[in-house]
Amino acid sequence: MTAPRHERAAVEAAKSNAATTCKAWMSADETAQKAAFGGKTFADVYGSNGNAYGKCVSGQAKEGADAVANAAQRCKQWSKATVDAQKVALGGKTFAEAFGTGANAYGKCVAAQSK
């Protein structure tokens, strides 16, 4: 089964963001790297060989894709929940109030939740 277009777009965005993030981490000075990685450098986390960048991008993209999948699952549950349950989950709003009633309401929810 193919994922809906908005989910595929969100996964592609996660991959693009992963590449940008990893490039920034690689070019950061050691102090910044240690701040980002809990006292470790980029090389400590991903290695220092030619595949370190690929490992970073792969790991970050997977985290992003997992976040989208989790967001999609939450949004599906919210959209099918009772009004009372929606209001509890969405800070006093119904799904329609929070994301609209149009064809893109589910996509808006997934986008908002996967940030």
N, C-alpha and C positions, 0 to 999 in steps of 0.2 A: 504494500500500500504506500502510495506516495504522499508525503506530507503536504499540507496546504501551502500555497504560494507564499503567504506571509511568514510561515514558519521557515520555509527554505530560504527566504530573503534574510531572516534574522540569523540563521545559521551562517550564511555567507558573510554577513556583517561581522559576526563573531570571529570568523577566520581572518578577515581583513584587520579587525582590531587586534587580534593576536599577533599578526605580523608587525604592526606598528608598535605595539607594546614591547615585543621582544627586541626590535631594533633599538628602541629607546633604552631598554635595560642594558643591552650590549654596549652601547656607546656611553653610558653613564659612568661617572668616576666610581672608584671603589667604595667611597663613603655612601653614595646614593644607592649603589647595589646592595650594600649591607643593610641599609635601611629598608629596602624593598624585600629582601629575602631573610629577614630575621637574623642578621649577623653573618650571613654567607654572601659570597660574591656570585656573579652569574656563572663563572666557571665551577664553583663549588656545587651549584645546583644542577647545571646542565652539562658539565664537562667542558674541556677546552679543545676538543677535536673539531673537525670540520662539520660535524653533525649537531653541534650544540644548538645552533640557531633553529634547526629543524625540530629538535626535541622540544625546544621552548614553544615554537609555534604550534606544534601538534598538541602539546599539553594544554596550552592556553585556549586553543580552538575547541578542544574537547570540553573544557570547563564551560566555555560559552555556549556550546551546543547543548550541554546538559542543562544549563540555566534556561535555555529556550524551551526544552522539552518539559522541564518542571513548570515553567510559566504556562505552557499550553495546557498541561494537565490541570493546574489550578484554575485557569480561566474556564475550561470546560466544566469543571465541577461548579464553579460559581454561577455560570450561565444557566445551569440546570437546577440549582438549589432553590429552595423556597425563598420568598421575599424576605422573610425574617432572617434566614441564614445569610442571604446576600448582604443585608444591612449590617449584620455582625461582622462579616468578613471585609466589607468595603467601607468601613467607617461611617455607617449610617445611610449609605446610598444603596439603591438597587443596582443591579448590573447595568440596566438601561440608563440610569442616571449617571453612572460613572463612565460608561463607554459608548453610550448611544444605542440606537435601535437599528442602525443601518447595517448593510452587509459587511462593513468593515469593523463592527463593534468588537468581534472576537480578536481580530488583528490588533486593534488598539489596546486591548487588554494584554495580549501576549507581549507586545512591544513595551508597554509600561512595566510589566512584571519582570521582564528579562534584562532590565537595565541594571 
